[in-house]
Amino acid sequence: MELYVLILSMWGKTAMGEWLYIGNQYVYNTPMQKEQCEKLIDKKGWSMHITNEYYGIKFDCMPESSQISEEEHRKQKDG
């Protein structure tokens, strides 16, 4: 069974309205089942206080064995 880790990544919005991964991420290094990870990143479980529309935080669940590239981050943010 594949286990997942929760990742928080930082994004910046350009003047053209495009979201770009700015190179910072946090990984919760406790492997868990995919369903548990997806429940943790569900927006219904979080309070958000967004005061700067040009920066954002993205929540993802990634297999603990994978490394995410900037291109994969971009695809996920756009998707």
N, C-alpha and C positions, 0 to 999 in steps of 0.2 A: 504494500500500500504506500503510495506516494504521500509525503508530508509537505506542508506549505508553511511559509513564514509571511508575516505581515510586513509590508513595506510602505513607508510614508516618503513621498518624494516632493521636492520643491519645484515650482513652475513659475515662469514669468511671462506676462502677456506683452507682445510687441505693439508698436504703434499701428501695425497692420492688422492687429487682432489675432495673431497667431500665438499659440501657447508653445513655449520652449522650455525644455528641461534645463534647469540652471545648475545642475551638478551636485546637489545635496540630497541625500536620502538617509532615512533612518530605517533600520531593520530590527524588528522584534524577533530576537534569536531563540524563540521557543517554537519548535516545529509542532504543527497541529494538522488535523484533518482539514481538507478543503472546505467542508461545510462550516466548520467552526470558524475558520478564517473569514469566510464570506459573511458570516453573521457579525463578526467584529467590525468589518468595514462598512456595514449597512448604515447609511446616513441617518436612519431613524434612531440609532443609538448614540448619536453625537450632537452636541450643541456647537454651533458654528458662530464665530464672531469675526466676520470678515470686514475689515476696515480699509483694506487696500485692494481695489479691484484688479490691480496689475500683478499680484502675486497670489499663488494658490498652492494648496497641498493636495496631492492625489494619494489615495489609498489603494493598494494592490495586494493580491495574494499571489505569491510566486512559489513554484516548487523549490524546496530548500536546496536542491542540487543545481539550480540554474543561476546564471548571472544575467542581469538585464542590461542591455545596451541603451545608449541614448536614442537610437532609432526605434527600438521597441517601446521606450517610454513615450516617444512622440506619437507612435501609432496608437498606443493605449489612451493617451490623453485626447487625441482627435476622435477616437472611436467611441 
